[in-house]
Amino acid sequence: MTWLALSLAGALQAASLAWPVAVSPALAWAGLAQGEPLWWGQGLALATLAGLLRSAANWRQAALRGWIFTTAWLACTFGWLFTSMHTYGGLAAPLAVLAVLLLAGLLALYYAAACGVFRRLALGHPVWAALVFAALWLLAEMARGMLLTGFGWGAIGYAHLAGPLAGLIPWVGLYGVSFVAAWLAACVALGLSASLAGRRRDALGAAVLLLVLVLLPQGLPPPQGGSTGTLDVTLLQGNIPQDEKFDSQTGVLKALQWYGEQLQQSTRALVITPETALPLLPAQLPPGYWQALQQRFASGAQAALVGVPLGSFEEGYTNSVVGLKPGQGSPWRYDKHHLVPFGEFIPPFFRWFTDLMNIPLGDFNRGALPQPTFDWQGQRLAATICYENLFSEELARQFLIEAKAPTMLVNVSNLGWFGDSLAMNQHLQIARLRTLEFDRPFLLATNTGRTAIVDHRGRVTHAALPHTAVALHGAVQGRSGITPYAWWLARWGLLPLLLLALGVLTVAAWSKRPGRDSCFDR
């Protein structure tokens, strides 16, 4: 029943990233009561995989075990894609289930390869074998997050934003924490195996390393950034049902009326709408509607960021945010750079798949990278749309020059595509980890939830109830300074982590010579 144990461990890893409900105040120590990610659950899940890899007969069996674990983990992590494809896209339920499993299975191939190579390269001592496992896991995570447009949703580092490894995040970021978390998990599994086999010295070495890796982050200094002042904001959550959003007789009218009233009546310094809050091109809006909004923010002390599609048939379309403020010439705009496959662009040879679904606005132009910040009342706001907050390596390009670096991060999204699912919680956890990487607050404006203000320490200070129409008010403090992670990521991207992983594997391959023991041979 190894496959069942692997599947359950994969499901546990998925649950560790975003827990759906508060369970009991008595379990606050475990993160359950606050809805925090379950860092210990992630470690237990991955340690289970590492332990089962040790008992694999050969590299092929190890690769299969890695594939089963990862397919279960990823399918459970983004199973909400079923809702977007079936409920709102009109794809037949069996095909939607198959599509989710196929996507998870394909992405799992990265990890299957990592597990197979681990079986071939693992060194004798548990500490070094665990390091090889961590290097391979890091390469698999980076491949999933970057290749073929990248979809790193649910990386294991997100489980550690409130755990013992959180102090590492401003220094090494998501992928660096994922590397250390994998090293820890493999140390637990291989160290326990050594202990059961009577190899006390090996087990002691693994225990010492575990202690060092857990205690080291506690001694690292926090980011040394400073305050750039506060900004009073309003985040709008219209709660327009997804099945009505693009219906000209229902959702479109609701959106134009509700968002129009909120924008006109806003008294805060900045008001932000979700992604495509106005679901029509400006030229398609009722006569005078867009002009009235521009006039509203042409004077006074208020500004607005409005999610709206832009473009024309001749020029192509963009998924955009328009910034309106007094004293500007043409409106500021941000055009989404990292487009969603099948939702915002159609990969080659997959037109047949998108034709099976009824999803509007399916082909957009890509925005440049980086794009200027929206500057208002002493703050510089960097915008992202939808799942773009996944890609810290793209956000980091804004931090190359400290004097021009954003003081706040903004994300506008429409998670209504995924119903009442874990996608909302996961999206919030992603933003929380970005705040720790860059020492910046994050403003999240969504259509159905989770609309929230997250401070620079990753704490949710203001949040709207999901599935309600609400204007969320709050004051947010901007931040200056550059974290160590932002500094090196802006200059070199993920190359340092790539070289680290490849260096570990080079040493492992060199050491795997005739006469050298493997941890599997003991």
Buried (B, 14 or more C-beta within 10 A) or exposed (E): EEEEBBBBBBBBBBBBBBBEEEBEEEEEEBBBBBBBBBBBBBBBBBBBBBBBBBEBEEBEBBBBBBBBBBBBBBBBBBBBBBBBBBBBBEBEEEBBBEBBBEBBBEBBBBBBBBBBBBBBBBBBBBBBBBBBBBBBBBBBBBBBBBEEEBBBBBBBBBBBBBBBBBBBBBBBBBBBBBBBBBBBBBBBBBBBBBBEEEBEEBBEBBBEBBEEBBEBBEEEEEBEBEEBEBBBBBBBBBBBBBEBBBBEEBBBEBBBEBBBEBBEEBEBBBBBBBBBBBBBBBEEBEEEBBEBBBEBBEEEEBBBBBBBBBBEEEEEBBBBBBBBBEEBEEBBBBBBBBBBBBBBBBEEEEEEBBEBBEBEEBEBBBBEEBBBBBBBBEBBBBBBBBBBBBBBBBBBBBBBEEEEBBBBBBBBBBBBBBBBBBBBBBBBBBBBBBBBBBBBBBBBBBBBBBBBBBBBBBEBBBBBEBBEBBBBBBEBBBBBBBBBBBBBBBEBBBEBBBEBBEEBBEBBEEBBEEEEEBBBEB
